[in-house]
Amino acid sequence: MTHIAWALLGMAGYSAVTLLVKLATRTGDFNAFAVLAVATGVVAVSALANAVLGGAFAGKTGADFLRPGALYAYAAGIALTIAVGRCSRASRSALRASSCRSTGCSSSAAACSASSCWASR
C-alpha cells in the first residue's frame, strides 16, 4: 500500500472510533472511560506486538530504556494519555449536554448529570 492509502485507512479508522464509542456507551454497560480503557488496552497490545515482531527491540538492553530517546518516548506517552483522556472527557460532557437539551432537561451539563432524565438514559 502507498503512504496515501495507509493515511486514508488511518483516517477511516479514526472516524469509526467516535461511532463505536457512542455505540459502546449507549447500552449503559460501559461508560466512556471504561471504553477508553478497553480500547487503549487493545492499542497497547497491538503496538507492542508490532514492535516486537518488527524487530524494534532487537539488541536493546535495559539501559537503553533510560536513554534520552526513551525518556522522550515516555513523555510522548504521557502527552498522549492526557490528550486522549481529556478529549474523551470533553466528548462525554458534550454528549451529555446535547442529550439533556434534546430531552428538555437543563442545558447545564452539571445540572443535567444530576437530573433524573440523564440517570434514566
Secondary structure as a PSIPRED ss2 file (coil, helix, strand):
# PSIPRED VFORMAT (PSIPRED V4.0)

   1 M C   1.000  0.000  0.000
   2 T C   1.000  0.000  0.000
   3 H H   0.000  1.000  0.000
   4 I H   0.000  1.000  0.000
   5 A H   0.000  1.000  0.000
   6 W H   0.000  1.000  0.000
   7 A H   0.000  1.000  0.000
   8 L H   0.000  1.000  0.000
   9 L H   0.000  1.000  0.000
  10 G H   0.000  1.000  0.000
  11 M H   0.000  1.000  0.000
  12 A H   0.000  1.000  0.000
  13 G H   0.000  1.000  0.000
  14 Y H   0.000  1.000  0.000
  15 S H   0.000  1.000  0.000
  16 A H   0.000  1.000  0.000
  17 V H   0.000  1.000  0.000
  18 T H   0.000  1.000  0.000
  19 L H   0.000  1.000  0.000
  20 L H   0.000  1.000  0.000
  21 V H   0.000  1.000  0.000
  22 K H   0.000  1.000  0.000
  23 L H   0.000  1.000  0.000
  24 A H   0.000  1.000  0.000
  25 T H   0.000  1.000  0.000
  26 R H   0.000  1.000  0.000
  27 T C   1.000  0.000  0.000
  28 G C   1.000  0.000  0.000
  29 D C   1.000  0.000  0.000
  30 F C   1.000  0.000  0.000
  31 N C   1.000  0.000  0.000
  32 A H   0.000  1.000  0.000
  33 F H   0.000  1.000  0.000
  34 A H   0.000  1.000  0.000
  35 V H   0.000  1.000  0.000
  36 L H   0.000  1.000  0.000
  37 A H   0.000  1.000  0.000
  38 V H   0.000  1.000  0.000
  39 A H   0.000  1.000  0.000
  40 T H   0.000  1.000  0.000
  41 G H   0.000  1.000  0.000
  42 V H   0.000  1.000  0.000
  43 V H   0.000  1.000  0.000
  44 A H   0.000  1.000  0.000
  45 V H   0.000  1.000  0.000
  46 S H   0.000  1.000  0.000
  47 A H   0.000  1.000  0.000
  48 L H   0.000  1.000  0.000
  49 A H   0.000  1.000  0.000
  50 N H   0.000  1.000  0.000
  51 A H   0.000  1.000  0.000
  52 V H   0.000  1.000  0.000
  53 L H   0.000  1.000  0.000
  54 G C   1.000  0.000  0.000
  55 G C   1.000  0.000  0.000
  56 A C   1.000  0.000  0.000
  57 F C   1.000  0.000  0.000
  58 A C   1.000  0.000  0.000
  59 G C   1.000  0.000  0.000
  60 K C   1.000  0.000  0.000
  61 T C   1.000  0.000  0.000
  62 G H   0.000  1.000  0.000
  63 A H   0.000  1.000  0.000
  64 D H   0.000  1.000  0.000
  65 F H   0.000  1.000  0.000
  66 L H   0.000  1.000  0.000
  67 R C   1.000  0.000  0.000
  68 P H   0.000  1.000  0.000
  69 G H   0.000  1.000  0.000
  70 A H   0.000  1.000  0.000
  71 L H   0.000  1.000  0.000
  72 Y H   0.000  1.000  0.000
  73 A H   0.000  1.000  0.000
  74 Y H   0.000  1.000  0.000
  75 A H   0.000  1.000  0.000
  76 A H   0.000  1.000  0.000
  77 G H   0.000  1.000  0.000
  78 I H   0.000  1.000  0.000
  79 A H   0.000  1.000  0.000
  80 L H   0.000  1.000  0.000
  81 T H   0.000  1.000  0.000
  82 I H   0.000  1.000  0.000
  83 A H   0.000  1.000  0.000
  84 V H   0.000  1.000  0.000
  85 G H   0.000  1.000  0.000
  86 R H   0.000  1.000  0.000
  87 C H   0.000  1.000  0.000
  88 S H   0.000  1.000  0.000
  89 R H   0.000  1.000  0.000
  90 A H   0.000  1.000  0.000
  91 S H   0.000  1.000  0.000
  92 R H   0.000  1.000  0.000
  93 S H   0.000  1.000  0.000
  94 A H   0.000  1.000  0.000
  95 L H   0.000  1.000  0.000
  96 R H   0.000  1.000  0.000
  97 A H   0.000  1.000  0.000
  98 S H   0.000  1.000  0.000
  99 S H   0.000  1.000  0.000
 100 C H   0.000  1.000  0.000
 101 R H   0.000  1.000  0.000
 102 S H   0.000  1.000  0.000
 103 T H   0.000  1.000  0.000
 104 G C   1.000  0.000  0.000
 105 C C   1.000  0.000  0.000
 106 S C   1.000  0.000  0.000
 107 S C   1.000  0.000  0.000
 108 S C   1.000  0.000  0.000
 109 A H   0.000  1.000  0.000
 110 A H   0.000  1.000  0.000
 111 A H   0.000  1.000  0.000
 112 C H   0.000  1.000  0.000
 113 S H   0.000  1.000  0.000
 114 A H   0.000  1.000  0.000
 115 S C   1.000  0.000  0.000
 116 S H   0.000  1.000  0.000
 117 C H   0.000  1.000  0.000
 118 W H   0.000  1.000  0.000
 119 A H   0.000  1.000  0.000
 120 S C   1.000  0.000  0.000
 121 R C   1.000  0.000  0.000
